[in-house]
Amino acid sequence: MGEYKLIQVNRELIVRSSSDAVDFALLKEGKLTELHKEEDSNDFSVGDIMIAKVRKPVTGLNAAFVNVGYEKDAFLHYHDLGPQLASMLKFIKAVSSGKLKDYSLSNFKFEEDIDKNGSINDVIKANQSLLVQIVKEPISTKGPRISSELSIAGRYLVMVPFSDRVSVSQKIESKEEKDRLKRLVRSIKPKGFGVIIRTVAEGKKVAELDKDLQGLLNKWSVMCNKIQKAPHPSKVLVELNRASSILRDVFNDSYTGIYVDDETLFEQVKDYVQEIAPEKESIVKLYSSSVPIFEKFGIERQIKTSFGRTATMSKGAYLIIEHTEALHVIDVNSGNRSNKAKNQEETALEVNLLAASEIARQLRLRDMGGIIVVDFIDMAKGEHRRRLFDHLRDEMKDDRAKHKILPPSKFGLIQITRQRVRPEMNIKTSEANPNGPGQEVEAPIVLIDKINSDLEKLLKGPAKDNGIILNIHPFIAAYLTKGFPSIRTKWFLEHKKWIKIQPRDAYTYLEYRFKNKDGKTIY
């Protein structure tokens, strides 16, 4: 019998901090799979709970528009009210007036569930106070999408107030494990709160689940305390900072490294990992090199090659990604492979399987939502079409967004629907030609003259006795160092000083900075 070896997959989270935003990059075997940006200006994050005022119910839509403090009213559909709306309204009224001090719900008398097929006008009125949760951030011209069926997410459990139901993630397949978890949770669950057991709870002991539940009950109490004095509209429960919420949702034992380039953020992340997985605390590391963190891990280069209209794959194959108002279309091309494989059918299968992996990555990376139509290369064999379909499903298993994949049509098209709750990642990757449209891109003489002039000033002044590092766009770096004698060699002969040149993927074509050996900008 042969021995099986477990292959360790390298999963890393790279966190880059700047004055107005924090970027999170998830890498799998060094390849960028997810990119998130948290900006200070984002006041409406998925999971935030707010106390808000109903602006007006609209009978025709069977929905209400609610003032949550955004320029456009939030949209609340009847089906998102939750069956226990009447109990929640009664609870808010009692807490706001100060009559109810016990937030546990164990002695709270519940009202009857609202009618599943009822009308919005029968249950809520204009100016009524309501607890709502952001389920979809403002996207394009739309305001936030909200729900008044609240859920507070923890590491292993999601707590649902005004419910008594216990359910288990469908991704846990073992019936015995599902039953065990349900039994454990029922034994620790307080009255009046429902619980959804998350996938990561699989195999966990009751003490870990109880600790998570107690943390959620504590959040609920803090939130209820705020309701009494809170102005309308205002936030009463903030979803975890993005670093912690990303860790909560994606972190598992397979992570091999978390690198953070900001000390405060590093402490936050370390504390959170210490709390949820103490044995993994050592993988959180503070990054302090002079080379920017996204540059070091090759993320900057991957961003520039991953977000354009064309996404290249190995051996010449590529994808064309087009966006329309109604849907996204992805075209798979074999490039220069077509003549190299044994026959057309094998080439088609090989390219399609490669493309399926890249498409799964692109959907997560760009957070593409709605309907996605993929035009794969036609394959004659039904067995090959089935293999492609199964492979795409496997590749998309890691995707946290709800999605559905339809089998290939006779034309080789596969349709995917994918839910999006945040605005799509749309990064401009092309740079303007500094020599003007239609001109050949080459190092502009004016730029080289300016660098020469700045270098002379530096060598006469503050940097004459120190090392100088020139950070510049890779194209210009190549222009300065190529040939013999190169421009850099000429600098050395003229100034008796060797200038180190560092290509910077993140720089635009005309951008450059002189730095000292400590990485501080000197010009």
C-alpha positions, 0 to 999 in steps of 0.5 A, a space after each residue: 500500500 502506498 502512503 498518502 501525503 497531505 499537501 500543505 496549501 499556502 494561504 496568506 492574507 496580506 494587509 496594506 494600510 494607508 491614510 484613507 484605506 486598508 487593502 486586504 489581499 488573499 493569496 493561495 500559493 502566491 496567486 491573488 484570489 481575493 482583494 478587498 478595500 476598506 475605506 474610511 468613508 464607507 458608513 454602510 457595511 454589510 452586517 451593520 445594524 441600525 435604528 432607523 425610521 420608516 419613510 413610507 410603505 409602497 403597496 405596489 412594491 410590497 416594500 418600504 423605503 427607510 431612512 438609514 442616513 444615506 442620500 438614497 433611502 434603503 429598500 426593505 421588502 416585505 419578505 425581509 421583515 422576518 416573521 417575528 416583526 411584531 415582537 421586534 417592534 414591541 421590544 424596540 418600543 419597550 427598550 426605547 421608553 426605558 420600561 424594559 431593562 432585561 434584554 435576554 428575551 427569556 421573559 419577553 412575551 412574543 407576538 404572533 408571526 406576521 402573515 407570510 403573504 401579507 401586505 406591507 401596509 398591515 404591519 408597518 407605518 410611516 415614521 415607525 422606529 425599526 431595527 434594520 441590518 444592511 444586507 447589501 451595500 449601496 451599489 451604483 445608483 441604488 441605496 442600501 438593501 436592508 432586512 429587519 430579520 437580524 442576525 449577529 455573526 460569530 466565528 462558529 455561530 450566527 445568532 438570530 434574535 426573536 426566533 427559537 430555530 436551530 439550523 446547520 450549514 448545508 456544507 456540513 455533509 455528515 448527518 451524525 455531525 449535524 445532529 451532534 452540533 444541533 444537540 449541543 447548541 440546543 443545550 446552551 442556547 437561551 430562550 428567544 434566540 435562534 442559532 445558525 451553525 456555521 461550516 467552521 463549527 464542524 468538529 468543535 467542542 461545546 466549550 468553544 461554541 458556548 464561548 462564541 455564543 456568550 460573545 454574541 449575547 454580549 454584543 446584543 446587550 451592548 446594542 440594546 443599551 444603545 437603542 435607548 439614547 440613539 438618534 434616528 437613524 444611527 448605527 447601534 451595532 457595527 460589523 467587525 472592522 474589515 480585517 477581523 470580519 475577513 478573518 472571521 469568514 475566511 480564516 481556517 487552519 490552512 492559513 500559513 501567514 498573515 502579514 500586516 504593514 501597520 503596527 496598530 492594525 497588526 495588534 488588532 489582527 493579532 488580538 483577534 487571531 489570539 481570540 479565535 485560534 490561539 495556536 495560530 497567533 505566531 503566523 501573524 507578522 508585522 511587515 517592516 521592510 522598505 519595499 512596499 508590502 504589495 510589491 514584495 508579495 507580487 500583488 501589485 503586478 498581479 493587480 495590473 495583469 488581472 483587472 483588464 479586459 483581457 486576463 491571460 493564462 498559461 501557454 498563450 490562452 486568455 479570457 476576454 471579460 466584457 461588462 454590460 448593464 444586464 450581465 457579464 460575458 466571458 469568452 475563452 480563447 485558446 490563443 497559440 495553443 491550438 496547433 500544439 496538442 494532439 487534437 482539437 478536442 484535447 486542446 479544447 478540454 485542456 484550455 477549458 479546464 484551465 479557463 474554469 480555474 481562472 474564471 472562479 478566481 476572477 469572479 472572486 477577485 472582481 466580486 462580479 455579481 448577477 448573471 455571468 455567461 461563459 463561452 467555453 470552446 466547443 467540445 463534442 464529447 458529453 463526457 468532457 462537458 460533464 468534466 468541465 462542469 464538475 471542475 468549475 463547481 469544485 473550483 468555486 467551492 471556496 467562493 463565499 458568495 451564494 452562486 448557482 452554476 447551470 450545466 453547459 448548453 449545446 453551444 458550450 455556454 455555461 451560465 452562472 448567477 452570483 450574489 454580490 453584496 458590495 460594489 464590484 472591484 473595478 480597477 483601472 489597469 491601463 496607463 495613459 501614453 505619456 507621449 500622446 495617443 497613437 504614439 510609440 511608448 518610449 522613455 520620454 527625453 524630458 523625464 530622463 533630463 528631469 531625473 538627471 537634474 534632480 540627481 545632480 541636486 541631490 549629490 551636491 546636497 543632502 545625499 552626497 555621502 549616503 546611498 541613493 535608491 531610485 524608485 521608478 516604473 519598470 519600463 523606465 528602470 529597464 531603459 536606465 539600466 540596459 545596454 553598455 554603457 547604460 545611463 546608470 553607468 554614465 552616472 557612475 562615471 560622472 558622479 563616482 556614485 552607484 545609484 541603485 534602481 528599484 522597479 516599482 509596479 505600482 508607479 505610473 509611467 512618469 512617477 519616480 522617487 529618490 530614497 535613502 538606504 532606510 527607505 525614506 523619500 529624500 526627493 
